[in-house]
Amino acid sequence: MSLIVMKFGGSSVGTPERMQRVAKRIVDSQLAGNRVIVVVSAMGDTTDDLIDQSKLLNPNPPAREMDMLLTTGEQISVALLSMTIHQLGHQAVSLTGWQAGIRTEAVHSKAKITDIRPDRLFKELDAGNVVIVAGFQGMTEDGDITTLGRGGSDTTAVALAAAVKADVCEIYTDVDGVYSTDPRVVKVARKLNEISYDEMLELAHLGAAVLHPRAVEYAKHNNVKLVVRSSFTQNEGTSVKEEAVMEQGVVVRGIAFDKNVARISILGVEDEPGVLANVFGSLANSGIDVDVIVQSGVKSGKADFSFTVSGDDEARAVDVINGIRAEVPFSEVTSEAGLVKVSIVGAGMVSNPGVAATMFKAISSLGVSIKMVSTSEIKVSCIIAAEPLQEVVRSLHTAYGLDTAEQVFVGGPQDRR
């Protein structure tokens, strides 16, 4: 008898009909001899609706009260799903995150899980129940309700799977699995049968929305086998595990992109020790994540350097830099919005020279300028203007031999919570 954790995103349970389909799938898994724990997100647009309601009453509500509000979305989902399973004639019990034993740090809106005490889970499983847990939430040691931030339900599912030593954690969404790139951009994108934790982690960080990076990190650290599958078909999904089988001749596994990038440039900075630490320390203290960093050569004791941030953080980043001008003298700070980051990812890149050159050639052949480049052992990222993004992605997909007509994309926008 296998122990399985099944996670369903908001679109998978967004209507009564979809809720019934999910319930039937869960019951079928139990009837097949499995013990089943289910993690569910809030239905459809419930979370957005709750946020909109809060803003009507308080444009800047306390983070604690927002966590109290937003966790109700998942609680509605688990109760309704449990009722639906009961209607099918089977036993189920719904639990909040804290009833399931999830403890978090005392941080609101983006707490990290610190501990899981699975005693209640095993008790309910032993009683023959399907256990349905509200994703995205937990409780501090002091008894305050917290939310886990973006990707919180994925993280909940993986963390529970690790705590109960589940045989597999199945992430159900509205796509058939992990694709070589977004099939809405490249119609002949390939669905991958397998992908390694490291490759999936890079793709997730670089913009692929099918799994959240935090969930993949948790799975890798705890060696949790993940399978990404569709809620709407019975098709085999994509297995995410430590080592994935390499296809013959396939060096690049996938292409990801981030459409929301801004470049900040600081010109004429004194070339002195501690300058970069001051700049990026100040940005970090303001909660601004920095991605690609490039420094030009030093001339007359002055250097220029550029870095990228989320487009949403552009104005704040410029303000932070201007705010430390007294400590870090510079000539000028400029910013450029409307950029994108396109990346290639593949474990096979380590032992295959010329992979980056192929990328640069494919992009330049379209007359597109590369503004910045970042590399690691298994990825290369280029910052380019936004307008030619789709053409660039299609060109790269062809250049690395990823095109195929055999895979058919099923589904719409991917669940992200």
Backbone torsions as a table, in degrees:
resi	resn	phi	psi	omega
1	MET	NA	123.1	-179.0
2	SER	-90.2	151.6	173.6
3	LEU	-107.9	119.5	-172.9
4	ILE	-121.8	137.5	169.4
5	VAL	-106.0	126.8	179.9
6	MET	-117.7	127.1	178.7
7	LYS	-115.5	131.7	179.3
8	PHE	-120.8	127.0	-179.8
9	GLY	-79.2	176.3	-173.7
10	GLY	-60.7	-39.0	-179.9
11	SER	-71.9	-25.0	180.0
12	SER	-70.1	-24.9	179.3
13	VAL	-121.1	26.5	-170.6
14	GLY	-74.5	-16.5	179.0
15	THR	-135.9	161.7	176.3
16	PRO	-56.4	-37.6	179.9
17	GLU	-65.5	-41.5	178.2
18	ARG	-69.4	-36.9	176.7
19	MET	-60.4	-42.3	179.2
20	GLN	-65.4	-38.8	178.9
21	ARG	-64.7	-42.2	178.3
22	VAL	-64.1	-44.4	179.0
23	ALA	-58.2	-43.6	179.2
24	LYS	-62.5	-38.8	180.0
25	ARG	-66.0	-40.6	179.0
26	ILE	-64.3	-46.4	179.5
27	VAL	-60.8	-41.4	178.5
28	ASP	-60.3	-38.9	179.4
29	SER	-66.3	-41.0	178.2
30	GLN	-66.4	-41.0	179.6
31	LEU	-65.0	-23.9	177.5
32	ALA	-76.9	-0.1	175.9
33	GLY	103.7	9.4	-178.6
34	ASN	-94.2	149.7	165.1
35	ARG	-92.3	133.7	-166.2
36	VAL	-126.8	127.7	167.6
37	ILE	-112.6	132.8	-177.7
38	VAL	-117.7	137.0	173.4
39	VAL	-116.2	132.8	-174.2
40	VAL	-128.6	142.4	172.5
41	SER	-90.0	174.0	174.7
42	ALA	-67.3	149.1	-176.7
43	MET	-69.1	130.4	170.1
44	GLY	47.4	-120.7	-176.3
45	ASP	-97.5	19.8	-175.5
46	THR	-55.3	-46.3	-177.1
47	THR	-63.1	-45.1	178.4
48	ASP	-61.0	-39.4	178.8
49	ASP	-63.9	-40.5	178.6
50	LEU	-65.2	-40.4	177.9
51	ILE	-62.7	-43.0	179.3
52	ASP	-62.0	-41.4	178.7
53	GLN	-63.2	-40.4	-179.1
54	SER	-63.7	-38.5	-177.4
55	LYS	-68.7	-26.2	176.6
56	LEU	-66.0	-28.9	-176.8
57	LEU	-99.9	-30.8	-179.6
58	ASN	-155.3	107.6	-177.7
59	PRO	-63.0	-20.6	-178.9
60	ASN	-133.5	68.8	-174.4
61	PRO	-72.2	153.6	176.7
62	PRO	-61.0	141.7	-177.1
63	ALA	-61.1	-36.5	179.4
64	ARG	-61.1	-43.6	-177.7
65	GLU	-71.5	-31.4	175.7
66	MET	-65.3	-39.4	176.7
67	ASP	-63.7	-41.6	177.4
68	MET	-59.1	-40.8	-179.1
69	LEU	-71.2	-51.2	-170.6
70	LEU	-68.3	-28.5	-180.0
71	THR	-68.0	-16.0	178.2
72	THR	-67.5	-26.9	179.9
73	GLY	-60.7	-46.6	178.6
74	GLU	-68.0	-34.1	180.0
75	GLN	-66.3	-34.8	173.7
76	ILE	-62.5	-45.0	-177.9
77	SER	-61.1	-47.7	-175.2
78	VAL	-66.9	-37.1	179.4
79	ALA	-66.3	-45.3	-179.6
80	LEU	-65.1	-39.6	179.8
81	LEU	-66.9	-39.4	177.1
82	SER	-62.3	-43.8	177.4
83	MET	-59.3	-40.5	-178.9
84	THR	-65.1	-40.7	178.2
85	ILE	-66.1	-39.4	175.9
86	HIS	-61.0	-38.7	179.0
87	GLN	-62.5	-28.2	177.7
88	LEU	-81.8	-0.7	176.6
89	GLY	90.1	22.5	-178.4
90	HIS	-126.7	159.6	-177.4
91	GLN	-86.1	137.4	175.7
92	ALA	-152.9	153.9	176.2
93	VAL	-138.5	135.8	179.2
94	SER	-98.9	140.5	-179.4
95	LEU	-132.7	141.9	168.7
96	THR	-71.5	171.4	177.9
97	GLY	-60.1	-41.4	-177.5
98	TRP	-74.1	-32.7	174.5
99	GLN	-64.7	-28.7	177.5
100	ALA	-80.4	-2.0	175.0
101	GLY	93.1	16.5	-177.4
102	ILE	-85.5	118.4	177.5
103	ARG	-111.6	142.2	-176.4
104	THR	-130.6	168.8	170.6
105	GLU	-69.1	163.2	-176.5
106	ALA	-85.7	63.3	178.5
107	VAL	-129.7	127.8	-179.0
108	HIS	-91.8	145.2	176.2
109	SER	80.1	-18.8	178.5
110	LYS	-154.5	47.5	-177.7
111	ALA	-71.7	152.9	174.0
112	LYS	-104.1	144.7	178.0
113	ILE	-71.5	131.0	178.6
114	THR	-105.6	-26.3	-176.2
115	ASP	-163.6	150.3	171.7
116	ILE	-130.3	127.2	179.1
117	ARG	-110.5	98.0	-167.0
118	PRO	-87.2	14.6	-175.9
119	ASP	-55.2	-45.8	-179.0
120	ARG	-63.2	-37.8	179.7
121	LEU	-60.6	-48.0	-179.1
122	PHE	-66.5	-36.3	178.4
123	LYS	-60.7	-45.4	-178.4
124	GLU	-70.5	-37.5	176.6
125	LEU	-63.2	-42.2	179.6
126	ASP	-64.0	-25.6	178.3
127	ALA	-82.4	0.8	178.0
128	GLY	89.1	11.2	-178.2
129	ASN	-85.9	146.7	156.7
130	VAL	-76.3	127.5	-177.4
131	VAL	-100.1	120.7	-175.6
132	ILE	-113.1	116.1	-172.4
133	VAL	-111.1	135.4	175.1
134	ALA	-70.9	123.2	178.4
135	GLY	-77.7	172.0	167.0
136	PHE	76.6	7.1	-171.7
137	GLN	-147.5	158.8	175.4
138	GLY	-161.3	-163.6	-178.6
139	MET	-144.3	143.1	177.4
140	THR	-77.8	167.9	177.1
141	GLU	-63.0	-23.4	179.1
142	ASP	-87.9	0.0	175.0
143	GLY	92.5	12.1	176.3
144	ASP	-88.1	139.7	177.2
145	ILE	-77.7	137.1	179.1
146	THR	-130.6	158.8	171.0
147	THR	-114.4	157.4	-171.9
148	LEU	-97.8	1.7	177.8
149	GLY	80.1	-171.6	-176.8
150	ARG	-55.0	133.5	-178.9
151	GLY	77.3	13.2	-173.2
152	GLY	-63.5	-33.8	180.0
153	SER	-72.4	-38.2	173.5
154	ASP	-58.6	-45.2	-179.5
155	THR	-64.2	-41.0	176.7
156	THR	-56.5	-47.9	-177.3
157	ALA	-61.7	-46.2	-178.5
158	VAL	-66.8	-41.2	-179.8
159	ALA	-64.3	-41.7	177.0
160	LEU	-64.3	-41.3	178.8
161	ALA	-60.1	-39.9	178.0
162	ALA	-67.5	-41.1	-175.8
163	ALA	-67.0	-36.5	-178.0
164	VAL	-97.6	2.7	-178.3
165	LYS	56.0	51.4	-179.9
166	ALA	-66.7	151.6	177.6
167	ASP	-70.4	-31.8	179.6
168	VAL	-159.4	150.5	172.6
169	CYS	-115.4	113.6	-177.9
170	GLU	-99.2	121.7	178.8
171	ILE	-100.9	109.9	-179.1
172	TYR	-96.0	130.3	-178.5
173	THR	-141.3	-161.6	-178.0
174	ASP	-105.2	20.8	170.7
175	VAL	-126.9	160.2	-174.7
176	ASP	-73.1	-14.9	-177.2
177	GLY	163.0	-156.6	177.8
178	VAL	-92.5	127.4	-178.2
179	TYR	-104.8	161.7	179.6
180	SER	-63.6	-24.6	169.4
181	THR	-165.2	-179.3	-178.9
182	ASP	-65.6	116.3	-177.4
183	PRO	-67.1	-12.9	174.9
184	ARG	-76.2	-16.6	176.1
185	VAL	-99.1	-44.0	179.0
186	VAL	-117.5	105.8	-173.8
187	LYS	-62.9	-25.3	-178.1
188	VAL	-100.6	23.9	177.5
189	ALA	-59.1	144.4	-176.8
190	ARG	-92.7	136.3	169.2
191	LYS	-82.0	131.0	-177.5
192	LEU	-88.3	133.5	176.2
193	ASN	-73.3	-36.8	-179.1
194	GLU	-141.8	154.0	172.7
195	ILE	-154.1	146.2	-179.2
196	SER	-79.0	159.2	175.7
197	TYR	-54.0	-46.1	-175.2
198	ASP	-64.0	-42.4	178.6
199	GLU	-65.4	-43.4	179.7
200	MET	-64.9	-38.0	179.3
201	LEU	-63.7	-43.8	177.1
202	GLU	-61.6	-47.8	-179.4
203	LEU	-60.4	-41.4	-179.7
204	ALA	-64.7	-43.1	178.1
205	HIS	-64.8	-30.2	-172.4
206	LEU	-91.3	1.5	173.5
207	GLY	128.2	-13.8	178.0
208	ALA	-67.3	124.7	-168.9
209	ALA	-93.5	-0.3	-171.4
210	VAL	-70.3	-30.0	175.0
211	LEU	-136.3	146.7	178.8
212	HIS	-85.5	140.9	-177.7
213	PRO	-54.7	-38.7	-177.2
214	ARG	-63.1	-37.7	178.7
215	ALA	-67.2	-40.0	179.2
216	VAL	-66.5	-41.8	177.2
217	GLU	-58.5	-44.4	-179.8
218	TYR	-63.4	-41.8	179.5
219	ALA	-64.1	-42.5	-179.8
220	LYS	-64.8	-44.6	-177.0
221	HIS	-64.2	-34.1	-175.9
222	ASN	-106.5	7.5	178.5
223	ASN	53.5	46.9	177.1
224	VAL	-90.2	124.1	176.7
225	LYS	-74.3	125.5	178.2
226	LEU	-107.9	144.3	169.9
227	VAL	-132.0	124.1	177.4
228	VAL	-96.5	121.7	-175.4
229	ARG	-136.4	164.1	177.9
230	SER	-87.6	141.1	173.9
231	SER	-74.7	-16.5	-168.6
232	PHE	-106.2	-7.3	178.3
233	THR	-134.6	169.0	175.1
234	GLN	-98.8	12.0	-177.3
235	ASN	-63.1	148.1	173.7
236	GLU	-63.8	143.1	-178.3
237	GLY	-96.4	-152.2	178.2
238	THR	-112.1	127.6	176.9
239	SER	-88.3	131.2	176.6
240	VAL	-111.5	117.8	-174.9
241	LYS	-151.5	-177.6	-172.2
242	GLU	-61.6	-51.4	-179.8
243	GLU	-124.6	125.4	178.6
244	ALA	-106.4	145.7	179.1
245	VAL	-66.2	128.5	179.3
246	MET	-84.9	127.7	175.0
247	GLU	-72.3	142.2	179.6
248	GLN	-59.3	124.4	175.3
249	GLY	82.5	-4.2	-179.4
250	VAL	-97.3	108.9	-178.4
251	VAL	-94.3	-43.0	178.1
252	VAL	-96.4	126.4	-176.8
253	ARG	-87.8	-36.4	-176.7
254	GLY	-158.8	165.2	179.3
255	ILE	-126.5	124.6	-179.3
256	ALA	-120.6	161.0	177.6
257	PHE	-150.6	150.8	178.3
258	ASP	-122.8	118.7	-174.4
259	LYS	-87.5	-2.3	-170.9
260	ASN	-121.2	75.1	-173.9
261	VAL	-127.2	140.7	173.1
262	ALA	-129.3	146.2	178.1
263	ARG	-109.3	130.5	175.5
264	ILE	-110.8	131.8	178.5
265	SER	-121.4	132.2	176.1
266	ILE	-113.9	120.0	-172.0
267	LEU	-108.6	143.6	174.9
268	GLY	67.3	44.8	179.9
269	VAL	-89.0	138.9	177.0
270	GLU	-61.4	131.8	-179.7
271	ASP	-83.6	80.6	-176.9
272	GLU	-130.5	152.8	176.6
273	PRO	-60.1	140.4	174.8
274	GLY	91.8	-8.2	-177.8
275	VAL	-64.1	-51.2	-178.2
276	LEU	-63.8	-37.6	178.5
277	ALA	-61.8	-39.6	179.5
278	ASN	-66.0	-46.7	-177.5
279	VAL	-62.6	-53.8	-173.4
280	PHE	-78.7	-23.1	171.6
281	GLY	-66.5	-40.7	178.7
282	SER	-65.5	-40.2	177.7
283	LEU	-64.6	-42.3	179.4
284	ALA	-63.3	-41.2	179.7
285	ASN	-63.9	-22.6	177.6
286	SER	-93.5	5.8	177.7
287	GLY	74.9	25.6	-179.3
288	ILE	-103.5	120.1	178.3
289	ASP	-82.9	131.8	178.1
290	VAL	-106.3	139.7	-177.9
291	ASP	-109.6	-97.8	-175.8
292	VAL	-77.7	135.1	178.1
293	ILE	-128.0	129.7	178.7
294	VAL	-134.0	128.4	175.3
295	GLN	-114.7	134.3	177.8
296	SER	-83.8	176.4	179.0
297	GLY	-67.2	159.9	-179.0
298	VAL	-89.2	134.5	178.6
299	LYS	-136.6	122.8	-178.9
300	SER	55.4	39.1	177.1
301	GLY	75.0	7.1	-179.4
302	LYS	-118.4	146.8	178.9
303	ALA	-132.4	153.4	172.3
304	ASP	-113.7	141.6	171.0
305	PHE	-145.8	155.2	-177.7
306	SER	-129.9	154.5	175.9
307	PHE	-150.0	161.6	179.5
308	THR	-111.9	148.7	174.8
309	VAL	-136.4	170.8	172.0
310	SER	-60.5	143.8	178.1
311	GLY	-56.8	-28.5	179.5
312	ASP	-68.8	-22.1	-176.5
313	ASP	-100.6	4.9	-174.2
314	GLU	-56.6	-55.0	-175.4
315	ALA	-63.2	-42.9	179.9
316	ARG	-63.1	-39.3	-179.7
317	ALA	-63.8	-42.2	177.7
318	VAL	-62.8	-41.3	178.7
319	ASP	-62.3	-41.1	179.4
320	VAL	-62.6	-45.8	-179.3
321	ILE	-62.5	-45.2	178.2
322	ASN	-62.9	-29.2	-178.4
323	GLY	-72.8	-17.5	-179.6
324	ILE	-110.5	19.1	-176.7
325	ARG	-61.6	-30.3	-180.0
326	ALA	-67.6	-34.5	-179.8
327	GLU	-87.6	-29.5	-179.3
328	VAL	-126.4	83.9	-178.7
329	PRO	-61.8	138.9	176.1
330	PHE	-150.3	166.4	-178.2
331	SER	-81.6	-41.8	-172.6
332	GLU	-162.6	148.8	170.7
333	VAL	-122.0	131.3	179.5
334	THR	-127.0	161.6	177.2
335	SER	-140.3	153.8	179.8
336	GLU	-139.6	118.2	178.9
337	ALA	-97.9	-175.3	176.9
338	GLY	70.8	29.3	178.6
339	LEU	-108.1	164.6	176.2
340	VAL	-134.9	159.4	174.2
341	LYS	-116.4	124.1	176.1
342	VAL	-115.6	135.9	-171.2
343	SER	-136.1	146.2	170.4
344	ILE	-109.9	143.3	-176.0
345	VAL	-136.0	136.2	175.6
346	GLY	-179.3	131.7	178.8
347	ALA	-63.4	-26.2	-179.6
348	GLY	-70.4	-9.2	-179.4
349	MET	-66.7	-26.1	-176.1
350	VAL	-59.0	-40.8	-173.2
351	SER	-107.3	15.0	-178.9
352	ASN	-127.2	100.8	178.6
353	PRO	-67.6	153.4	175.9
354	GLY	92.4	-1.0	-178.2
355	VAL	-65.1	-46.0	179.9
356	ALA	-64.1	-39.2	179.9
357	ALA	-60.3	-39.0	177.6
358	THR	-62.4	-39.6	178.4
359	MET	-64.0	-47.6	-178.5
360	PHE	-62.9	-38.5	179.9
361	LYS	-66.3	-42.9	-179.4
362	ALA	-63.0	-39.9	-179.3
363	ILE	-71.4	-45.6	-177.4
364	SER	-67.0	-29.0	179.9
365	SER	-65.5	-18.1	177.0
366	LEU	-92.4	3.5	-179.2
367	GLY	75.5	24.5	-177.1
368	VAL	-102.4	132.0	178.7
369	SER	-86.0	139.6	175.8
370	ILE	-96.0	120.4	-174.5
371	LYS	-87.8	-34.7	-179.5
372	MET	-151.7	155.2	179.7
373	VAL	-135.2	141.0	174.6
374	SER	-136.2	140.4	-177.3
375	THR	-134.7	156.4	166.0
376	SER	-141.6	-173.6	-178.5
377	GLU	-62.1	-31.7	-174.4
378	ILE	-123.6	17.4	175.7
379	LYS	-153.9	153.5	170.3
380	VAL	-131.8	131.1	179.8
381	SER	-121.0	140.1	176.4
382	CYS	-125.5	136.3	174.1
383	ILE	-94.9	124.4	-178.3
384	ILE	-137.4	172.7	173.8
385	ALA	-66.9	153.0	-173.2
386	ALA	-72.2	-35.3	-169.5
387	GLU	-55.7	-45.2	-177.0
388	PRO	-87.6	14.5	-171.4
389	LEU	-54.0	-52.0	-174.1
390	GLN	-63.5	-38.8	177.7
391	GLU	-64.4	-39.1	178.6
392	VAL	-64.4	-45.6	-179.3
393	VAL	-60.9	-43.9	179.6
394	ARG	-63.7	-40.4	-179.7
395	SER	-64.6	-43.0	178.9
396	LEU	-66.3	-39.4	179.9
397	HIS	-59.7	-40.4	177.5
398	THR	-72.0	-42.1	-175.5
399	ALA	-61.4	-32.0	-179.0
400	TYR	-98.4	14.6	173.3
401	GLY	68.6	31.2	-177.4
402	LEU	-94.5	-7.8	-178.3
403	ASP	-68.8	137.8	172.5
404	THR	-158.2	149.5	178.6
405	ALA	-98.3	4.4	-172.6
406	GLU	-83.3	-24.6	-176.9
407	GLN	-94.3	138.2	178.6
408	VAL	-117.0	126.2	-179.0
409	PHE	-75.4	133.4	177.6
410	VAL	-124.8	125.8	173.7
411	GLY	119.0	177.2	-178.4
412	GLY	-119.6	-142.7	-179.3
413	PRO	-58.3	140.7	-174.2
414	GLN	-80.7	145.3	174.2
415	ASP	-63.3	140.2	-176.8
416	ARG	-127.0	12.4	-178.9
417	ARG	-124.2	NA	NA
